[in-house]
Each structure stands twice: as structure tokens, then as C-alpha cells.
Amino acid sequence: MKKIYHIILMLCMLVSWTACDDYLDVTPDDIATVDHAFEDEFQAKKYLFTCYRYMPSIAHFSANPAMLGGDEFWLPDAWWVQSYKNTSFGIARGLQSPNKVLCNFYSHLYKGIRHCNIFISKIETVPNMESSEIKRWKAEATFLKAYYHFYLFRMYGPTPIIEENLPISAKPDNVKYYRQSVDKVINFIVDLLDKSIVDLPATIPNPTEEMGRITTSVAKALKARILLTAASPLFNGNTDVLHLTNNKGEKYFPEYDPNKWQLAADACLDAITTAEENGHALYTFNSAILNIDEVLQTKANLRFRVTERWNSEIIWGNSQDAGNSQNLQYWTQANFTTTLNATKQALGVTYNIAKEYYTKNGLPITEDKEWAGKDLLVLKKNTKNHEHYIDEGVSVPTLYYDREPRFYADLSFDRSLWYWTSLNEGANNKYIVKCRKSELSGAQTIWEYNPTGIWCKKVCHPNNSFGTNSYSRISYAFPVIRLADLYLAYAEALNEISGPNQTVYDYINKIRERAGIPDVLTSYEMYSNNPAKPKSKDGLREIIHQERLLELTFEGRRFWDIRRWKKCKDYLNHKVYGWNTNVKDRDEYNTLTYMGDRVFKQKNYFWPYSNDHLSLNENIDQNPGW
């Protein structure tokens, strides 16, 4: 009965995430209920799951600002007008304001922190529990408390720290917290993580029931991410905000400290070492039972790296996100059945993202000598060397030829091939995306169509399947942290410390080798119009940034990375383009059309505090520009 109850409880948690506003729909705490929660081990475990419940969804594309709020996806105008102005898509369109704070997790996450504090203070009072279990559960709640503080920090910058809950008898002035400086917040979070690491398990003791719970690998990986964030330009010597203080005259932002990159590098190496010792490794597809060639092996390595459940590369997956991962696939999957609305297919990938992927030589289009003077829009007929990617004998834009394997694994487009379970190329084992007007993957209504004509294949499980009039999706825990992320984070930190060296190249090349492209020095020496680029700190920094954007795109990382690098104006102030999908003719379809504008201003680096919140607490001052 206990097991059944736990399953029912987790299912309820899975369906609780719906939209931004729903995150705040939480039953108020009750003292009697809290006291009852620690009467025995079973009730205490339920309360621990309550602490987990506050984890923001990554796969929920409209609730997660890092999905629709950046430059990766675009929705049809009908959805924008009807339903999505007050979601993360409104952030991309510049609609954030103190009167309408979008994807506002402020109250939600502080409620989560409060629950964690209650759990930490009460768990040792539970009778007849083994001390090892008490330590583990307390460590998990401590970790979640750190994570929720970090999530708020990324959004709001300097933010209040809640070390412990105040008693109900506390005076009103005592609950009016001040925002704390960047260094105080970071040190507080890291201290919490260090405390949790001591008592967390190295691996999940019971994988059948406990996947998604916290391990030492998870905690160390999060610590690495936090210290990398703290070392980055947005928070380390940011001259735009160095002058800011609270109303006690305390400075919020620190002067530049190069040692923060060393702290980040040390944390990254520690996290990598621990993860590898505990069995984590870059994902490779086991093709022992399949007769596939090297090209398809590479494609399979890439196709499954995010969607294969609990594969070796996933250090931390959000097990509460399984339902949202199914919904994300419903919105991104190209349609291959005549049934209306079998897939929504309304999340289009922007043209700029498609351009960003490397050429087959492992270089940006603008830096590859072989691409000099090429017209990316001119149509070109498919040849034998693209048989795994593009339908035989058709013509598609030059943009789609001679690109790196990640391009074909992550994206799909008109007349491209979409492989399924067997990965073999028989007629029954492949689908061809046909998305011109009145075709299966084309516009069904003003709602059910891909506005840009480019699909995100990366988040769709390759083993999903279509029936005559149905679409079956495989759910998975959306990855919060993959090992690939840590490898590139370590390379980034090392380069900032001392510039290019073999260790930096080695960690970049681990990702490039799996991606099926040449190592970084070979690419630049043989094919680039700027062969010296990877031999300077500035040049290698740009390469590492680009590598992260490509390897981690569509995973909720790009949004935060370009912020911590202070590069948002480079990426988020451009017009959005896609293909002209509302025509039948091939030549008309393959012309670019204007979709809308992304808007980013300096103030957008941090969320605004809501006017309602500011009116309740005069110790909280508004972020600059709002």
C-alpha cells in the first residue's frame, strides 16, 4: 500500500504543472498539518516529496522562460494573439513589466524554500527512523533549498536569503527581508551544497522508484554551474551595475575577481571526476543488434542523447517533467498522419538557429573557406552523400547541405528524413517531412502548423510512432544537467584562467568527436579563413561559447548562458525569420519570410520585482531600468 500511495502521489505531482500562473496555486501551509507530517517515516517522506514539488519545469515550454523566452522557438500568430502573451513567449516579445511579471516564480520558490526549512528542522524528530535515512533526506532538502535560491538568483540577481523560517510571532518588520549581495548569495548557496554533499548517496539506491532524486554527482554538478555563473561577466565585475546598493548602502555587485574562474574550474573538475566515478559517460547508441553504418551510428548517438531515459550522460533529470516532455513532443513533432491535430507541430525553430549550426568541417558558416560566397537560399538537388538526411532527388536550399551531424540530428525541414525505431532505411522505417500547403506536415489550421518550417527533432524521442490516425509519444525525464554541459563548462573556466592549452582542447574535442566533426585545431587549421582563432583566449572563448550553444540548444541552457555572458543584445535584438510555409510551390516555399521581432533591453538581464511585492516590502528595491 505504501508503494501504491507513493506512485499516486508522484502522478499527482506530475500533472500539477500547467502554466506560469498555476505555479502559485499552492495550498497554504497549516501548522497542524506540518506537525502531523513528521509523526512517522511515511508521512515525512510525503513531505520530502512536497519539497521536490516546487522544482520548476524545464520541459514546459510556455512556463519555462528559457524555452519560448529566447531565440530558439517561435509560435504561430494565432497562438500569440489568443493564448501566449502572458507566458514565456511574452518575454521574447518584450512584454515583461513590474505590472505584469511573466513566469514569476518568486512567491512559488520562496514557498518551496519555506517547506525545505520546515523539513530540515523537523526530520530529526521523526520516531524510529534510521539515522542514515534522516541524513540523506535532510541533505536532499538542503540541496533543494540551495537550488531554489539559485533559480531566484539567476532571475532577479541579488535576492533575499532565507536561512530559516521565522516564527509566527515575528513582528512585521522582521519578515521584510533585504536583498543580499551577489557574493553573499553565492557563498550561502555553495555552503548549503557542501553540507548536502556529505550525506547524499553516490548513486540512487533504488533506481526503480527513486530516479530523479539527488546524488553527490547532482550536487557537485549544480555547484559547478553556480560557481561558473558567479565567475561570468553578468555577475563578476559587471560595470553596468557596480554602483547599485540597497537602502543600507551595501553594494550588490562585486569588482572583477579572476580567482572566481579558478573556483569554477575546480568545482567543474570535481563534478566531472565524481560523475565519471559513479558511472556517467557521454551517451553512445548501442547498435550491436542493428546493421547501421557510421553515419547512422553518429546520428543515433546524437538523437538519443537527450531523450533516452536515464542514459549514462544524464547527471540530473527532472522526473516530474515526464508529462511535460510528452507535451513538448506534441508541439514540436512533424505530422505524418491524415488525422487533424495528431500533433500540434506549432513550435518552429527560428532560421537564425539553423544558420548557427556548424558546417561539416566543424566551423561556423561565416568562417568556413568552402562556404565563402555561397547563397544559402539557392536551391540545390540532393546527391548520394546526403541520402541519410534528405529525400532522394529533391531540391532544398543550400543551407541544408554539408552541415554537421548535429544539424540533421536536432533539426528537420521540408523533404528531410525523420528516422524511427530501427534507424534502417526501408520504406517502412522512415518518414519524410512534407510541409508545404495541404501536405501532411503542412498547415492544418491557423493553429496546427510550424510557422518557421524548421522542426526541433532533438526533443522528440526517436522511438515515438505513428499509427493510421494516432501519434504515440515516449515520455522521459527532461535533463537538467548532462555530462556534456560539465565538459564545456570546465573548458570555459580553464580558458578564462590561462588561455588555450591541451586540456581545454581535449574537453571541447570530447563533444566534437561525439558530434562527428574534426577536432577544434584541425577544423581551423584546414578549413577556416581564421586559422589562428583557437590559439588566443578571446578566439577560443568565442569557440567554446558557440560549442555550448549548439550542443545544449533546446534544453533550457542557451537562455541563461547568453545572459551570464552579457551577449543578449547580440542574439535577442534581431528580426525573426522562417520559411514561407503557406504555399505549395517549391520555389515560393523556400523563401524567407518575416515572423516578428524579439526585443531585448539592458534592463531585461534581470526580472522586475512586481509592484505589488514592492508595496508590501519597502526593503526590496527595484532592479535597474524597471
C-alpha positions, -999 to +999 in steps of 0.1 A: +000+000+000+029+024+007+043+018-028+009+024-044+004+056-024+038+069-034+030+062-071-003+080-068+014+109-051+040+112-077+014+111-105-004+139-089+028+159-088+034+152-125+001+167-136+004+197-113+025+218-137+003+236-163+012+273-168+031+301-152+002+313-130-005+278-119+029+276-102+015+298-075-016+277-069-003+261-038-024+252-007-013+274+022+008+258+050-010+247+081+007+242+115-013+212+124-006+196+091+031+202+095+031+187+129+012+156+115+037+153+087+065+142+110+046+116+131+062+088+112+085+079+083+058+075+058+043+110+064+078+125+065+086+111+030+054+127+017+067+160+030+100+154+013+082+149-020+064+182-013+098+199-012+106+184-046+073+196-060+085+231-062+111+223-089+102+245-119+095+225-151+121+227-178+102+209-205+071+231-200+078+254-229+054+282-221+061+282-183+099+279-186+113+313-197+143+296-211+122+279-238+100+305-255+116+335-239+148+334-260+155+330-297+152+292-303+114+288-309+086+307-324+048+302-323+021+309-350+005+343-347-029+328-338-014+313-306+004+346-298-028+366-301-051+341-284-031+325-255+006+332-251+011+369-244+013+362-207+037+333-209+074+330-216+067+340-252+058+374-239+093+377-226+107+372-261+083+399-274+094+424-248+062+424-227+078+420-192+069+447-167+065+454-130+028+454-135+029+420-154+058+399-143+059+369-166+068+334-154+070+349-119+084+321-097+092+345-068+065+335-043+064+299-055+101+293-049+101+310-016+073+288-005+094+259-016+123+272+005+100+275+034+089+239+031+126+229+029+134+248+061+105+231+078+116+197+067+152+203+077+142+215+112+117+186+118+131+155+102+152+145+132+121+144+153+106+115+134+105+084+156+120+051+146+139+063+115+173+051+107+199+078+111+213+072+076+178+079+061+174+110+082+208+123+070+200+115+033+166+131+033+179+162+052+207+165+026+181+164-002+160+191+013+192+212+019+201+207-018+166+218-029+168+249-007+201+258-025+187+251-059+156+273-053+178+302-041+199+298-072+169+298-095+158+331-080+193+345-082+195+338-119+162+357-124+165+386-100+202+389-093+209+399-057+180+383-038+169+377-002+184+347+017+161+327+039+184+308+063+155+296+085+118+303+089+107+330+113+082+321+140+046+331+136+051+356+164+077+375+144+069+412+140+060+425+105+094+443+102+112+411+107+098+395+076+107+424+053+139+409+041+167+428+023+182+416-009+218+403-004+249+409-024+260+386-052+289+372-031+267+366-001+241+348-021+266+326-039+285+318-007+253+309+010+242+286-018+276+269-021+277+263+017+243+246+015+255+224-013+287+215+005+266+204+036+243+183+014+271+165-004+284+149+028+252+128+033+240+123-002+243+088-019+269+083-047+242+066-068+204+060-065+200+030-042+166+020-057+165+030-094+131+016-099+114+040-075+139+068-069+153+081-102+154+119-102+164+122-065+196+139-056+231+122-055+266+136-049+270+138-087+240+161-090+250+183-061+286+187-073+273+194-109+250+221-096+278+236-075+299+238-107+271+255-126+266+281-098+303+289-095+306+292-133+277+317-132+293+337-104+325+339-124+308+351-156+306+387-168+270+393-157+280+388-120+317+393-120+329+429-125+297+440-143+304+477-148+267+484-157+256+476-121+287+481-099+272+513-084+240+496-071+234+494-034+205+485-011+190+512+012+216+504+038+243+514+014+256+478+008+270+471-027+252+444-046+277+435-073+315+428-068+345+441-087+361+416-111+378+387-094+398+364-117+400+338-089+363+331-094+372+313-126+396+291-106+369+282-081+346+274-111+373+252-128+380+233-095+343+227-090+338+215-126+367+191-124+354+177-091+320+173-105+333+156-137+355+132-116+327+123-093+302+118-122+326+096-141+335+075-110+297+070-105+292+056-140+283+087-160+297+090-196+289+107-229+260+088-244+266+064-274+239+043-290+243+006-287+240-006-323+250-042-316+217-056-329+214-032-358+232-032-391+238+006-395+267+025-410+290+050-393+268+080-404+237+065-388+257+055-357+267+091-352+231+103-358+218+078-333+244+089-307+230+124-311+193+116-315+191+097-282+215+118-260+186+138-245+156+116-249+169+081-239+156+076-204+182+079-177+210+073-201+246+075-187+250+111-197+221+124-177+235+135-143+202+151-132+169+146-148+136+161-136+114+131-131+084+154-126+089+166-161+078+134-179+044+146-187+057+179-199+083+162-221+054+144-238+036+177-243+068+193-257+070+165-283+033+170-292+041+207-300+074+201-319+068+168-338+062+169-375+029+153-385+028+120-405-009+111-404-040+125-420-057+129-386-061+165-377-043+175-345-024+142-341+005+166-334+003+203-327+036+209-346+033+246-337+068+252-322+090+263-350+128+267-348+140+301-360+161+305-391+189+321-371+193+289-351+195+268-382+223+291-395+242+288-363+250+251-366+284+243-379+293+231-414+305+195-419+340+209-412+331+219-377+330+257-383+305+285-384+293+292-419+310+326-419+344+311-410+345+281-434+365+288-466+344+263-485+313+284-478+327+317-490+303+334-514+276+307-511+240+318-514+222+299-486+188+303-502+196+290-537+180+255-543+203+225-547+194+190-557+201+161-533+230+138-541+241+104-528+262+118-499+230+132-482+209+101-486+206+098-448+193+133-444+173+145-474+148+127-496+162+113-529+163+136-559+146+167-543+159+202-542+163+222-510+182+253-500+220+253-499+216+260-461+207+223-456+237+207-473+271+199-459+262+207-423+274+189-392+256+158-379+240+177-350+222+198-376+205+168-390+200+151-356+185+181-339+165+197-368+142+187-395+129+206-426+109+202-458+119+170-476+142+159-448+142+123-434+129+115-400+141+081-387+123+059-362+129+028-342+151+006-364+171+035-379+173+014-411+162+030-444+135+007-456+102+023-467+085+013-435+112+027-413+115+063-423+092+093-426+098+122-450+088+157-437+065+172-464+053+206-451+041+226-480+005+237-481-020+208-478+007+182-472+007+160-441+033+182-422+019+214-436-006+238-422-038+220-410-054+252-395-041+286-383-031+268-351-017+234-361+013+243-382+050+251-379+054+288-385+091+287-395+092+254-414+120+241-392+113+214-366+131+206-334+138+169-337+161+169-307+134+168-280+113+141-298+122+105-288+133+085-319+111+056-309+079+076-310+055+061-336+025+070-358-005+048-364-031+054-391-047+081-371-026+084-339+007+095-325+023+077-296+050+095-276+076+082-251+080+103-220+113+109-204+128+129-175+140+161-191+177+167-184+186+194-160+224+187-163+242+165-187+279+155-186+284+174-219+275+205-201+302+199-174+329+192-200+322+225-218+319+244-185+353+231-175+369+241-208+353+276-205+367+281-170+402+269-178+404+291-209+395+321-188+422+312-163+452+307-186+440+307-222+443+278-247+461+247-237+457+210-245+434+202-216+409+229-228+411+214-264+406+179-250+374+187-233+360+206-263+370+177-285+352+151-264+320+168-275+331+174-311+342+137-315+307+125-305+292+151-328+311+137-358+332+168-366+370+173-366+388+184-335+390+221-330+426+227-342+421+206-373+389+224-382+405+258-380+439+249-395+425+231-425+392+248-433+389+282-416+395+317-430+408+325-395+432+295-386+447+313-356+414+318-338+416+288-313+451+298-303+441+330-285+420+333-253+394+356-269+391+334-300+388+302-280+363+318-257+341+325-288+345+289-300+336+275-266+305+297-264+294+286-298+300+249-289+278+253-258+250+270-278+250+242-303+254+211-280+229+224-254+203+241-276+166+235-269+175+223-234+169+255-215+205+264-213+210+289-241+187+314-225+208+316-193+242+312-210+239+343-232+227+362-201+257+353-179+280+362-209+262+395-213+256+387-250+218+391-251+219+422-274+239+402-299+213+374-301+179+388-289+175+420-309+170+406-343+140+401-365+127+365-366+126+347-400+113+314-412+103+297-445+072+307-463+051+277-453+017+288-467+024+279-503+025+248-524+052+258-549+087+247-540+104+279-551+079+301-531+082+278-500+119+282-499+119+319-495+124+336-461+095+354-445+094+378-416+078+363-384+081+391-359+106+409-336+125+398-305+131+427-281+159+429-255+169+459-235+196+463-209+171+460-181+160+426-193+191+409-178+171+407-146+134+402-138+114+431-124+100+428-089+062+432-091+048+465-080+026+445-056+056+430-039+074+463-037+044+479-020+045+451+007+082+453+014+100+487+012+133+470+019+132+454-016+144+479-043+135+475-080+160+462-105+176+489-127+156+501-157+122+489-144 
